[in-house]
């Protein structure tokens, strides 16, 4: 944890810093995205909410009234930027009824309500992941309220937004009164919608370029071209969803400023590369989303530790619900994928491989690449998916410096804020991440976060997300269903005690806990379903049904006690 010192009195508390205009981060290695080499024993001087200057310790004068923050042995990078998110989606199973219609299980209106209720938690999760800015590139008109709420919230990333996606095809299953996708059929309809978005001061206008059998390609292109022209006439840049090489090319030719997806149907060619470079079009990675749906539908997950630590356990937990929803309520194609997961997963991973190959080719050619996740889609969890995307970039062959630039400075370019964000440079806003390990040495070190500074305010990582007892219990349930032993054990106290109710001790301590559950997690079909839950202060009482542990289903009432953020006692009442 970073040490906060005063130039005059070492014991001055952090809360007294309100009277000081300056903060000095002293002693870390500064890893920048502006082309400079890393600076050891660096000083980053912050005045109010902006970076005043940077230099080396001992060679740079620090104002006498500055608050000195000791970050010796740590690493400072610019705040990360996710260039492709959707706040109207949760990342959970019920968020896209157009992809899997489970409205009979959880009404779409209920899903949207839960997303709104947990928005502040979603905001905070981005800071916890080191992401200090995001671009929401398409959602309902509510997006503009979300932007305003983020701007008024300390524990929130900076947010730019597009409103409803403009499309030539309809998506009625997502229309709950404030549709995230709006179909246009005439230039007059385009004009009306662009004006409506301009009136809301949209940061971007988004086109959903889907080839429709009902509308020939030429007519489709005319409407897209008109949308881009009208948007540019109002000074608004345009982002386009186009995942095929043919549609991506036409989008760039028409003047798209941003492509929000990687091309995943075939290898990109020289013509496409030259088009991107000539037009200065920003190409967003968005690769982690490509297998998220299929991994959910096949129940073949590839979560990483940061998912369990940061992602919202309510929505993450819903991804396992396919194992407990009655078969008659599941779509036929979903049942087929669950029964035979190999082929659909292979197909999805082939798209991932094509996208990674294209990403590397475009990066090497000098195209502007911005890191994006498409977070909010089924299986692509808010905030933590950024770290999935970073790992994918590394696997694709990008260098550590390229990954850093894509995830900071190029994200700022996509947001249209490269003069304010994206590097640790004099005059820019003080959005920084303080790491415990060097991200240039291991991509996993991006998640070794000690503290985050946003707008000149510093937040210790342990204070960004403060999970409730219910969330802690839900997190262990998610890890249980994922059969991830380390993540499961991470929410238990080292002195954990399990009882048969009321006081028959089953085990005590982490070693027997590890032995007990490592054996159970070997069962591929092990799954726990919460039938009901009550919360009473630090106690969470679940009525659970467990399958896959024995031949029959086992039901139990389980009482969890949470103390200081960890489960320290559990009582079982087996039915």
Long-range contacts (C-beta under 8 A, 24 or more apart in sequence): 1-450, 1-451, 1-460, 1-462, 2-69, 2-70, 2-71, 2-74, 2-434, 2-450, 2-451, 2-458, 2-460, 3-69, 3-70, 4-67, 4-68, 4-69, 4-70, 5-68, 5-69, 5-70, 6-67, 6-68, 7-62, 7-64, 7-65, 7-66, 7-68, 12-67, 14-458, 17-67, 20-65, 20-66, 20-67, 21-47, 21-48, 21-65, 22-46, 22-47, 22-52, 22-62, 22-63, 22-65, 22-66, 22-67, 23-66, 23-67, 23-69, 23-456, 23-458, 24-62, 24-63, 24-66, 24-67, 24-68, 24-69, 25-69, 25-71, 25-76, 25-432, 25-434, 25-453, 26-57, 26-62, 26-68, 26-69, 26-70, 26-71, 26-72, 27-57, 27-70, 27-71, 27-72, 27-73, 27-74, 28-71, 28-72, 28-73, 28-74, 28-75, 28-76, 28-434, 29-74, 29-75, 29-76, 29-438, 30-54, 30-75, 30-76, 30-424, 31-75, 31-76, 31-77, 31-404, 31-438, 31-439, 31-440, 32-77, 32-78, 32-423, 32-424, 32-425, 33-77, 33-78, 33-404, 33-405, 33-408, 33-409, 33-422, 33-423, 33-424, 34-409, 34-423, 34-424, 34-425, 38-440, 41-72, 42-76, 44-76, 44-424, 44-432, 46-430, 46-453, 46-456, 48-456, 49-429, 49-430, 49-455, 49-456, 49-457, 50-427, 50-428, 50-429, 50-430, 50-456, 51-424, 51-425, 51-426, 51-427, 51-428, 51-429, 51-430, 52-426, 53-426, 54-424, 54-425, 54-426, 69-458, 71-434, 71-450, 74-434, 74-435, 74-436, 74-450, 75-434, 75-435, 75-436, 75-437, 75-438, 75-439, 75-445, 76-424, 76-432, 76-433, 76-434, 76-435, 77-130, 77-404, 77-408, 77-424, 77-432, 77-433, 77-435, 77-439, 78-408, 78-409, 78-421, 78-422, 78-423, 78-424, 78-431, 78-432, 78-433, 79-130, 79-131, 79-132, 79-133, 79-408, 79-421, 79-431, 79-432, 79-433, 79-452, 79-453, 79-454, 80-129, 80-130, 80-131, 80-132, 80-133, 80-371, 80-386, 80-407, 80-408, 80-411, 80-433, 80-446, 81-131, 81-132, 81-133, 81-134, 81-135, 81-370, 81-371, 81-407, 81-408, 81-411, 81-412, 81-414, 81-415, 81-421, 81-422, 82-126, 82-131, 82-133, 82-134, 82-135, 82-371, 82-372, 82-373, 82-375, 82-383, 82-386, 82-389, 82-411, 83-134, 83-135, 83-137, 83-260, 83-282, 83-284, 83-370, 83-371, 83-372, 83-410, 83-411, 83-414, 83-415, 84-135, 84-137, 84-260, 84-261, 84-284, 84-286, 84-372, 84-373, 84-374, 84-375, 85-134, 85-135, 85-136, 85-137, 85-372, 85-373, 85-374, 85-375, 85-376, 85-382, 86-136, 86-137, 86-138, 86-139, 86-180, 86-374, 86-375, 86-376, 86-377, 87-115, 87-119, 87-122, 87-136, 87-139, 87-143, 87-146, 87-159, 87-376, 88-112, 88-115, 88-139, 88-140, 88-142, 88-143, 88-180, 88-376, 89-115, 89-139, 89-375, 89-376, 89-377, 90-114, 90-115, 90-118, 90-312, 90-315, 90-318, 90-376, 90-382, 91-311, 91-312, 91-315, 91-316, 91-375, 91-376, 91-377, 91-378, 91-379, 91-380, 91-381, 91-382, 91-385, 92-314, 92-315, 92-316, 92-317, 92-318, 92-319, 92-378, 93-296, 93-318, 93-319, 93-321, 93-322, 93-378, 94-318, 95-315, 95-376, 95-377, 95-378, 96-174, 96-377, 96-378, 97-173, 97-174, 98-171, 98-173, 98-174, 99-293, 99-378, 100-297, 100-331, 100-334, 100-378, 101-173, 101-331, 102-325, 102-329, 102-330, 103-173, 104-329, 105-321, 105-325, 105-329, 106-318, 108-173, 108-174, 108-176, 109-176, 112-176, 114-314, 114-315, 118-312, 118-314, 118-315, 119-146, 119-149, 120-153, 120-155, 120-156, 121-312, 121-465, 122-312, 122-382, 122-383, 123-149, 123-150, 123-153, 123-155, 123-156, 123-157, 124-155, 124-156, 124-464, 124-465, 125-310, 125-311, 125-312, 125-382, 125-383, 125-384, 125-465, 126-156, 126-157, 126-382, 126-383, 127-155, 127-156, 127-157, 127-452, 127-454, 127-459, 127-464, 128-310, 128-383, 128-449, 128-452, 128-461, 128-464, 128-465, 129-306, 129-310, 129-383, 129-384, 129-386, 129-387, 129-447, 129-449, 130-386, 130-433, 130-435, 130-446, 130-447, 130-449, 130-452, 131-157, 131-383, 131-386, 132-157, 132-158, 132-421, 132-431, 132-432, 132-433, 132-452, 132-454, 133-157, 133-158, 133-159, 133-160, 133-411, 133-412, 133-415, 133-417, 133-421, 133-431, 134-158, 134-159, 134-160, 135-159, 135-160, 135-161, 135-203, 135-204, 135-372, 135-411, 135-414, 135-415, 136-160, 136-161, 136-162, 137-161, 137-162, 137-204, 137-206, 137-239, 137-258, 137-260, 138-162, 138-163, 138-164, 138-165, 138-180, 138-181, 138-206, 138-208, 138-239, 138-241, 139-163, 139-164, 139-180, 140-164, 140-178, 140-179, 140-180, 141-178, 141-200, 142-178, 144-200, 144-201, 144-202, 147-203, 154-454, 154-455, 154-457, 155-459, 155-464, 157-454, 158-415, 158-417, 158-421, 158-431, 158-454, 160-203, 160-204, 160-415, 160-416, 160-417, 161-202, 161-203, 161-204, 162-197, 162-202, 162-203, 162-204, 162-205, 162-206, 162-239, 163-196, 163-197, 163-200, 163-202, 163-205, 163-206, 164-193, 164-197, 164-206, 165-206, 165-207, 165-208, 165-241, 166-190, 166-193, 166-194, 166-205, 166-206, 166-207, 166-208, 166-227, 167-207, 167-208, 167-209, 167-210, 168-210, 168-212, 168-215, 168-220, 168-223, 168-224, 169-208, 169-210, 169-212, 169-214, 169-215, 181-208, 184-223, 184-227, 185-223, 186-223, 187-222, 187-223, 187-226, 190-223, 190-226, 190-227, 190-230, 191-230, 194-227, 194-230, 194-231, 194-234, 194-236, 195-234, 197-236, 198-234, 198-236, 202-236, 203-236, 203-415, 203-416, 204-236, 204-237, 204-238, 204-239, 204-257, 204-258, 205-231, 205-236, 205-237, 205-238, 205-239, 206-238, 206-239, 206-240, 206-241, 206-260, 207-238, 207-239, 207-240, 207-241, 207-251, 207-256, 208-241, 209-240, 209-241, 209-242, 209-247, 209-250, 209-251, 210-241, 211-244, 211-247, 221-250, 221-254, 224-250, 224-251, 224-254, 225-254, 225-255, 228-254, 228-255, 228-256, 229-255, 237-416, 245-269, 245-272, 248-272, 249-275, 252-276, 252-279, 252-281, 255-279, 256-281, 257-281, 257-282, 258-282, 258-284, 258-370, 258-414, 259-283, 259-284, 260-284, 260-286, 260-372, 260-374, 261-286, 261-374, 262-286, 262-287, 262-290, 262-355, 262-358, 262-359, 263-354, 263-355, 263-358, 264-290, 264-351, 264-352, 264-354, 264-355, 264-358, 265-351, 265-354, 266-354, 267-354, 267-357, 267-358, 267-361, 268-358, 268-361, 268-362, 273-361, 273-362, 273-365, 273-367, 276-362, 276-367, 276-368, 277-365, 277-366, 277-367, 280-368, 281-367, 281-368, 282-368, 282-369, 282-370, 282-410, 282-413, 282-414, 283-362, 283-367, 283-368, 283-369, 283-370, 284-369, 284-370, 284-371, 284-372, 284-414, 285-355, 285-359, 285-369, 285-370, 285-371, 285-372, 285-389, 285-392, 285-393, 285-406, 286-372, 286-373, 286-374, 286-389, 287-352, 287-355, 287-356, 287-359, 287-389, 287-392, 287-396, 288-373, 288-374, 288-380, 288-385, 288-388, 288-389, 288-392, 289-373, 289-374, 289-375, 289-377, 289-379, 289-380, 289-385, 290-348, 290-351, 290-352, 290-355, 291-345, 291-348, 291-349, 291-351, 291-352, 291-379, 292-377, 292-378, 292-379, 292-380, 293-348, 293-377, 293-378, 293-379, 294-337, 294-344, 294-345, 294-347, 294-348, 295-345, 295-348, 295-379, 296-322, 296-378, 296-379, 297-322, 297-334, 297-337, 297-338, 297-344, 298-337, 298-338, 298-341, 298-344, 298-345, 299-323, 299-338, 299-341, 300-341, 300-345, 301-379, 301-482, 303-482, 303-484, 303-487, 304-384, 304-387, 304-388, 304-391, 305-447, 305-486, 305-487, 306-384, 306-387, 306-447, 307-381, 307-384, 307-385, 307-388, 308-475, 308-478, 308-479, 308-482, 308-484, 308-487, 308-490, 309-384, 309-447, 309-487, 309-490, 310-383, 310-384, 310-465, 311-381, 311-382, 311-383, 311-384, 312-381, 312-382, 313-467, 313-471, 313-474, 313-475, 313-477, 313-478, 314-471, 314-474, 315-381, 315-382, 316-381, 316-478, 317-474, 317-477, 317-478, 317-481, 319-378, 319-379, 320-478, 320-481, 320-482, 320-527, 323-481, 323-527, 323-529, 323-547, 324-527, 324-529, 324-545, 352-392, 356-392, 356-395, 356-396, 356-397, 357-396, 359-393, 359-396, 359-398, 360-396, 360-397, 360-398, 363-398, 363-402, 363-406, 368-410, 368-413, 369-402, 369-406, 369-410, 370-406, 370-410, 370-411, 370-413, 370-414, 371-403, 371-406, 371-407, 371-410, 371-411, 387-444, 387-446, 387-447, 390-443, 390-446, 391-443, 391-444, 394-443, 400-439, 400-440, 400-441, 400-443, 401-440, 403-443, 404-439, 404-440, 429-455, 429-456, 430-454, 430-455, 430-456, 431-455, 467-565, 468-535, 469-535, 469-537, 469-538, 469-539, 469-540, 469-560, 469-562, 470-533, 470-535, 470-540, 472-562, 472-565, 472-566, 472-567, 473-540, 473-542, 473-560, 473-562, 473-567, 476-567, 477-528, 477-530, 477-542, 480-517, 480-526, 480-528, 481-526, 481-527, 481-528, 483-521, 483-524, 483-526, 484-521, 485-514, 485-517, 485-518, 485-521, 488-517, 488-521, 489-513, 489-514, 489-517, 491-566, 491-567, 492-566, 492-567, 492-568, 493-563, 493-566, 493-567, 493-568, 495-568, 496-567, 496-568, 496-569, 496-570, 497-568, 497-569, 497-570, 498-569, 498-570, 498-571, 498-572, 499-569, 499-570, 499-571, 499-572, 500-571, 500-572, 500-573, 500-574, 501-557, 501-559, 501-571, 501-572, 501-573, 502-571, 506-572, 520-549, 523-548, 523-549, 524-548, 531-555, 538-562, 538-563
